[in-house]
Protein backbone atom coordinates (compact mmCIF):
# COMPACT_ATOMS: atom_id res chain seq x y z
CA UNK A 1 0.00 0.00 0.00
CA UNK A 2 1.34 3.41 -1.00
CA UNK A 3 0.90 6.37 1.35
CA UNK A 4 1.62 10.08 0.92
CA UNK A 5 2.73 11.90 4.07
CA UNK A 6 2.35 15.69 3.92
CA UNK A 7 4.06 17.18 6.98
CA UNK A 8 6.38 20.18 7.39
CA UNK A 9 7.84 19.07 10.73
CA UNK A 10 10.90 17.18 9.49
CA UNK A 11 11.58 15.37 12.76
CA UNK A 12 7.99 14.12 13.02
CA UNK A 13 7.83 13.26 9.34
CA UNK A 14 11.08 11.28 9.41
CA UNK A 15 9.97 9.31 12.48
CA UNK A 16 6.49 8.65 11.11
CA UNK A 17 7.72 7.63 7.65
CA UNK A 18 10.23 5.18 9.17
CA UNK A 19 7.55 3.77 11.50
CA UNK A 20 5.08 3.20 8.66
CA UNK A 21 7.73 1.68 6.41
CA UNK A 22 8.44 -0.85 9.14
CA UNK A 23 4.76 -1.78 8.81
CA UNK A 24 5.47 -2.48 5.11
CA UNK A 25 3.84 0.62 3.66
CA UNK A 26 5.54 2.46 0.79
CA UNK A 27 5.70 6.07 2.02
CA UNK A 28 6.39 9.26 0.07
CA UNK A 29 6.97 12.45 2.03
CA UNK A 30 6.52 16.08 0.96
CA UNK A 31 6.84 19.05 3.30
CA UNK A 32 4.68 21.76 1.72
CA UNK A 33 1.26 22.15 0.16
CA UNK A 34 2.47 23.05 -3.32
CA UNK A 35 4.47 19.83 -3.63
CA UNK A 36 1.56 17.85 -2.19
CA UNK A 37 -0.85 19.31 -4.72
CA UNK A 38 1.57 18.47 -7.55
CA UNK A 39 2.20 14.83 -6.62
CA UNK A 40 -1.50 14.24 -5.98
CA UNK A 41 -2.13 15.36 -9.56
CA UNK A 42 0.56 13.12 -11.01
CA UNK A 43 0.81 10.06 -8.73
CA UNK A 44 -1.64 7.51 -7.31
CA UNK A 45 -1.86 6.76 -3.59
CA UNK A 46 -3.93 4.48 -1.41
CA UNK A 47 -4.11 7.04 1.41
CA UNK A 48 -2.95 10.57 2.28
CA UNK A 49 -1.77 11.68 5.73
CA UNK A 50 -2.28 15.44 5.60
CA UNK A 51 -1.11 18.11 8.03
CA UNK A 52 -3.16 21.31 7.83
CA UNK A 53 -0.60 23.97 8.81
CA UNK A 54 1.64 23.73 5.76
CA UNK A 55 3.90 26.32 4.09
CA UNK A 56 3.21 27.63 0.55
CA UNK A 57 -0.29 26.09 0.40
CA UNK A 58 -2.43 25.08 3.36
CA UNK A 59 -3.63 21.56 3.95
CA UNK A 60 -7.19 22.88 3.74
CA UNK A 61 -6.51 24.04 0.16
CA UNK A 62 -4.73 20.80 -0.78
CA UNK A 63 -7.78 18.86 0.40
CA UNK A 64 -10.22 21.20 -1.38
CA UNK A 65 -8.37 20.90 -4.69
CA UNK A 66 -8.10 17.12 -4.36
CA UNK A 67 -11.85 16.70 -3.91
CA UNK A 68 -12.67 19.24 -6.61
CA UNK A 69 -10.79 17.01 -9.06
CA UNK A 70 -13.08 14.15 -8.07
CA UNK A 71 -10.23 12.28 -6.38
CA UNK A 72 -11.66 10.01 -3.67
CA UNK A 73 -8.35 8.87 -2.15
CA UNK A 74 -8.84 8.52 1.64
CA UNK A 75 -7.41 11.49 3.57
CA UNK A 76 -6.45 11.26 7.23
CA UNK A 77 -5.91 14.74 8.66
CA UNK A 78 -3.11 15.32 11.19
CA UNK A 79 -3.31 18.56 13.15
CA UNK A 80 -2.71 20.17 16.52
CA UNK A 81 -6.15 21.82 16.43
CA UNK A 82 -8.42 19.33 18.18
CA UNK A 83 -11.47 21.54 18.60
CA UNK A 84 -14.86 20.15 17.65
CA UNK A 85 -15.32 22.96 15.13
CA UNK A 86 -12.04 22.11 13.39
CA UNK A 87 -12.85 18.39 13.24
CA UNK A 88 -16.31 19.03 11.81
CA UNK A 89 -14.98 21.54 9.27
CA UNK A 90 -12.37 19.17 7.85
CA UNK A 91 -14.75 16.21 7.72
CA UNK A 92 -17.31 18.39 5.94
CA UNK A 93 -14.66 19.45 3.43
CA UNK A 94 -13.76 15.92 2.42
CA UNK A 95 -11.45 14.44 5.06
CA UNK A 96 -12.17 10.82 5.93
CA UNK A 97 -10.77 10.84 9.45
CA UNK A 98 -8.96 13.10 11.88
CA UNK A 99 -6.11 12.53 14.36
CA UNK A 100 -4.93 15.22 16.76
CA UNK A 101 -1.27 15.75 17.59
CA UNK A 102 0.29 14.35 19.67
CA UNK A 103 -1.06 10.93 18.79
CA UNK A 104 -0.31 7.32 19.65
CA UNK A 105 1.17 5.53 16.65
CA UNK A 106 -0.90 2.39 17.35
CA UNK A 107 -4.11 4.41 17.03
CA UNK A 108 -2.86 6.05 13.84
CA UNK A 109 -2.00 2.70 12.29
CA UNK A 110 -5.43 1.32 13.25
CA UNK A 111 -7.17 4.28 11.63
CA UNK A 112 -5.06 3.79 8.49
CA UNK A 113 -6.08 0.13 8.29
CA UNK A 114 -9.77 1.02 8.70
CA UNK A 115 -9.63 3.63 5.92
CA UNK A 116 -7.80 1.27 3.57
CA UNK A 117 -10.38 -1.46 4.17
CA UNK A 118 -13.20 1.01 3.69
CA UNK A 119 -11.76 2.31 0.42
CA UNK A 120 -11.47 -1.28 -0.81
CA UNK A 121 -15.10 -1.88 0.27
CA UNK A 122 -13.97 -4.48 2.78
CA UNK A 123 -15.96 -4.43 6.00
CA UNK A 124 -14.51 -7.50 7.71
CA UNK A 125 -10.91 -7.23 8.98
CA UNK A 126 -10.39 -10.83 7.80
CA UNK A 127 -10.52 -11.58 4.07
CA UNK A 128 -10.55 -15.17 2.83
CA UNK A 129 -9.78 -16.48 -0.64
CA UNK A 130 -10.03 -20.23 -0.50
CA UNK A 131 -7.84 -21.31 2.42
CA UNK A 132 -5.75 -18.13 2.22
CA UNK A 133 -6.76 -15.66 4.93
CA UNK A 134 -5.62 -12.05 5.32
CA UNK A 135 -5.86 -10.74 8.88
CA UNK A 136 -6.42 -7.00 8.51
CA UNK A 137 -5.72 -6.14 12.14
CA UNK A 138 -2.16 -7.47 11.90
CA UNK A 139 -1.65 -7.47 8.12
CA UNK A 140 -0.54 -11.09 8.34
CA UNK A 141 -1.51 -14.02 6.11
CA UNK A 142 -2.32 -17.61 7.00
CA UNK A 143 -2.61 -20.52 4.58
CA UNK A 144 -4.55 -23.60 5.69
CA UNK A 145 -4.48 -22.11 9.16
CA UNK A 146 -0.69 -21.70 9.33
CA UNK A 147 1.34 -18.45 9.07
CA UNK A 148 2.48 -17.79 5.50
CA UNK A 149 6.11 -16.66 5.36
CA UNK A 150 6.53 -13.74 2.96
CA UNK A 151 9.15 -11.14 2.17
CA UNK A 152 8.03 -7.51 2.66
CA UNK A 153 7.44 -6.99 -1.06
CA UNK A 154 5.67 -10.32 -1.53
CA UNK A 155 3.39 -9.37 1.35
CA UNK A 156 2.59 -6.00 -0.21
CA UNK A 157 1.75 -7.56 -3.59
CA UNK A 158 -0.44 -10.24 -2.01
CA UNK A 159 -2.16 -7.66 0.18
CA UNK A 160 -3.14 -5.59 -2.86
CA UNK A 161 -4.41 -8.70 -4.64
CA UNK A 162 -6.42 -9.98 -1.68
CA UNK A 163 -7.98 -6.57 -1.02
CA UNK A 164 -9.27 -6.74 -4.59
CA UNK A 165 -9.78 -10.50 -4.79
CA UNK A 166 -11.80 -11.53 -7.83
CA UNK A 167 -10.98 -8.36 -9.76
CA UNK A 168 -8.09 -7.57 -12.07
CA UNK A 169 -5.14 -5.64 -10.69
CA UNK A 170 -2.80 -4.19 -13.30
CA UNK A 171 0.96 -4.63 -13.17
CA UNK A 172 1.26 -0.84 -12.96
CA UNK A 173 -0.99 -0.74 -9.88
CA UNK A 174 1.11 -3.40 -8.18
CA UNK A 175 4.24 -1.45 -9.04
CA UNK A 176 2.80 1.72 -7.55
CA UNK A 177 1.90 -0.07 -4.33
CA UNK A 178 5.58 -0.95 -3.91
CA UNK A 179 7.14 2.28 -5.10
CA UNK A 180 8.15 5.53 -3.54
CA UNK A 181 9.05 8.63 -5.56
CA UNK A 182 12.72 7.68 -5.22
CA UNK A 183 12.42 3.93 -5.73
CA UNK A 184 10.66 2.60 -8.79
CA UNK A 185 9.77 -1.06 -9.34
CA UNK A 186 10.17 -2.64 -12.77
CA UNK A 187 7.61 -4.79 -14.54
CA UNK A 188 10.10 -7.68 -14.44
CA UNK A 189 10.31 -7.37 -10.66
CA UNK A 190 6.52 -7.61 -10.36
CA UNK A 191 6.58 -10.82 -12.41
CA UNK A 192 9.22 -12.26 -10.06
CA UNK A 193 7.14 -11.45 -6.95
CA UNK A 194 4.02 -12.98 -8.50
CA UNK A 195 5.97 -16.10 -9.52
CA UNK A 196 7.25 -16.52 -5.95
CA UNK A 197 3.75 -16.07 -4.54
CA UNK A 198 2.35 -18.68 -6.90
CA UNK A 199 4.92 -21.18 -5.65
CA UNK A 200 4.00 -20.44 -2.04
CA UNK A 201 0.30 -20.91 -2.85
CA UNK A 202 0.81 -24.21 -4.71
CA UNK A 203 -1.52 -26.95 -3.49
CA UNK A 204 -3.81 -24.47 -1.75
CA UNK A 205 -7.31 -23.29 -2.63
CA UNK A 206 -6.08 -19.87 -3.80
CA UNK A 207 -4.27 -18.99 -7.01
CA UNK A 208 -3.03 -15.94 -8.91
CA UNK A 209 -4.22 -15.93 -12.51
CA UNK A 210 -2.54 -13.87 -15.23
CA UNK A 211 -4.80 -12.05 -17.65
CA UNK A 212 -2.40 -11.26 -20.46
CA UNK A 213 -2.18 -7.56 -21.14
CA UNK A 214 -4.49 -6.73 -18.23
CA UNK A 215 -2.91 -7.86 -14.97
CA UNK A 216 -3.47 -10.42 -12.24
CA UNK A 217 -6.45 -11.83 -10.34
CA UNK A 218 -6.40 -13.64 -7.01
CA UNK A 219 -9.23 -16.14 -6.88
CA UNK A 220 -10.19 -19.48 -5.32
CA UNK A 221 -9.29 -22.74 -7.03
CA UNK A 222 -12.32 -24.79 -8.01
CA UNK A 223 -11.04 -28.33 -7.62
CA UNK A 224 -12.63 -30.85 -9.93
CA UNK A 225 -14.12 -28.17 -12.18
N, C-alpha and C positions, 0 to 999 in steps of 0.2 A: 504494500500500500504506500502511495506517495503523498507526502504531506508538505504543505508550504507553511513555514513559520515566518510571520511578519512581526518583528520585534526590534526596537531600536536600542534596548539595553543589551550590550554585547555580552556581558557576563552572564545574564539570565539566558540569553539566546544560545550561547555556547553550551551551557549546562543542559538546557532543555533539549537541544538538538542531539547531544551525545546520549542523553537518557532515552530518547525516543528511538534512536538508532540501535541501541542495545535491545530494544523491544522489536527489532527487525523491520522498522519503518524506514523507507527512503525519505530523507528530510532535506528540503531546500530552505535556505534562510536568506531573507532580504531585510534590510534595516530601515527602509523608508517607504512611504506610500506610493511614490512615483514608480519605484522599481517593482513594488507589489502589483500595481495596476498593469504594468507592462507584461510581467511574466504570466499574470492571470489571463491576459489576452492571447498569449502565444503558447502556453504550456497547459497540460491537463493534470489536475490533482484530484485525489480522492477526498481531501479535507484541507481546510485552511484554518490555521491558528492565527488570529488577527488581534494585535494590540490596537487600541484606539488612538492613543496619544503618539502619533508618528510625525517625524519631520517631513517637509516638502508637500505631503498630502495626507490628510487625516485618515484614520481607519474608517471613520464614518463615511467619508467620500469613496474610499476604496470599495466598501461594501455596497454603497448606493450604485456605483458604476457597474459592479459585478452583476447585481440583480437586474439592472436596466438592460444589460446585454442578454438577459434570459438564462444566465448561468446559474444552475441550481446546486453547485458544489456546496456541501455542508460547510458552514462557517462557525467556528467556536471562538467567541470573543474573549480576549484576555485583557483585563483592565483593573486599575486600582479603584475605580469609582463603583462602589457596590451599593449605591442607593437604588431603591425600588424604581424610581423614575428612570434612571439610566438603564436598568435591566429591561424595563418595559419598552423604552425607546428603541434599543438595539434589536430586540426581538421583533418589534413591529416593523423595523426597517430591513428585515431579512436575515438576521442572525438565527442560527439554529439552537445555540446554547450559549451559556455565559458562565465564565469562571472568574472570580475576583482574586486579585493578587493581595497577599501571598496565598498560594494554593498548595495543597498536598498533591504530589505527583501521582499517587495511586488514584486519587479522585479524577485527576485530569485524564489519565489513561483510560479509566472506566468510561468517562464521558466520550472520549474518542471512539472507543469500541462501540458504544451505543449508536453514535451518529453514523459510523461506517455500516453497521448492520441495518440501520434505518434506511440509509441511502441505497442499499442493495435490496431493500424490501424483504429483509430477513428479521422476523420477530423473535424467533427462538435462538438463544445463544448457542445451541448445538445444532449443527447442520449435518445430516447424514446423506451419503451417496453410496448405496449398497452397504458394505460393512466398513466403509471409511467414514469416520466421524470427526468433524471439526468442532472443538470446544472453544466457543467465542470468548469465554471469560478468561481463558489462559492462552489462547491462540495456539493450542497444541492439537496434534492429530493423533487419533488411534486407529488401528486397522485390526479388525477381528478382535477388538477389545484390548489390544496391546499398543503401547506407545510406538509411534512411527518415527524412526530416526531420520532427520532431514538436515541438510545444510541450511544456513540462513536464506540463501537465494532459492533453493528448492521449496522451502516453506512458503516464501512469498509468492512464488508462482502458483503453488497448489492452493494457497489461500484465495488468490484472485479467482482461480477456476472454481473452487467450491462455493464461493460467494455468488457465483453466477452459474451454478451447476445446471446443465441442460440447455444452456445458451452458448452461442459462439463467442469466444474471446479472441480478438485479433493478436497477432504476434507483436504488433506495435503497442497495443495496450499492455501486454505483459512486459514489454521492454520498459515502458514508462513507469510501471509499478516498481521496477527495480532501480530506476535511474535517479540520479540527482543532476543538477545543472552541470556539475563538473565531471560526472562519471556516467558516460553513456553505456548501453548494453547492446551488443550486436545481435543481428538476427540469428547468426550461427550459435551464439551463446544460448539464446532461448531454446533452440532445437536440442542442445546438449542437456539443459535442465529438464526439458520435457522427456527426453529419452531416459534420463536417470529416474525420473518419477515413474515412468511406465514400468521400469524394471522393479521398482519397489512395490508397485501395485499388482505385479504378476500373481495370478492365482486367487486374487480377491474378487469381490463383486463390484469393483469400480474400475473404470478405464478412461484413458484420455484418447479421444478420437481426433485425428487430423482431418480437417475439411480443407482440401487443397485450395490455396489462394484466399481462404477466408480466415482460418485460425484453428483454434482447438476447442473441444467440448469435453467436459467431464460428465460422465453419465454412468448409470449402473449397467452391469453386464447381465444380459438376459440369458442365463444358461439354458441350453436345450432348445433355444429359439431357432 
